[in-house]
Amino acid sequence: MGEEEIKEPKTVYYASDELQQASYIKMFKEAGLKAILCDTFIDPHFLSFIEYKTPDKLKFKRIDADIDGALKSGEGEEDTVLADIFKNAIKDEKLTVKFEKLKSQVPAIMITDEYMRRYTEMGQMYGMSNGELNYTMIVNTENPVIAKLKELPEDKQKFVANYVYSLALLSFKKLDANELDRFINDNLQLLDNFIK
């Protein structure tokens, strides 16, 4: 009697908010991938129920939860110079920055762990969580802006890194007051530089 091969469950990607996750949906379409829309109150519970009933067949991941096997075009390499540029510009100790080659031309995307997000959302629903999630910014080393970032003067590196961060946040969640204020000021600075 031979050993039975253990199969990984099939990953089904889903979107929970068509408007907020529009850029992720676009990236999936451009990559020839599909995701289902689960935008009602009962959907997360139904997905968890399906996973519980068929743990060896299906698992569900929201399209902003992971890029492994979905949007990567190759293995990324750790770049300490780029990492320092983003770390010094953003100054958020909770933010993890990784570097990958993505199929899309976006400069960066945000992801968060699927199961931690679910746990946090469940805690919010029952009033037991402050709702703060840790997330990871995936910087696309295939993007032309990112490729030229190291060649810029330090002040421009900081500006571009912050702007890329704001763009990634904007496509991931609603910006809080401080994030929105910084993004508006960055855009005003871009307009001012453009008309000079």
Buried (B, 14 or more C-beta within 10 A) or exposed (E): EEEEEEEEEEBBBBBBBEEBBEBBBEBBEEBEBEBEEBEEEEBBEEBEEBBEEEEEEBBBBBBBBBBEEBBBBEEBEEBEEBBEBBBEBBEEEEBEBBBBBBBBEBBBBBBBBBEEBBEBBBEEEEEEBEEEBEBBBBBBBBBEBBEEBEEBEEEEBBBBBBBBBBBBBBBBBEBEEEBBEBBEEBEEEEEEEEEE
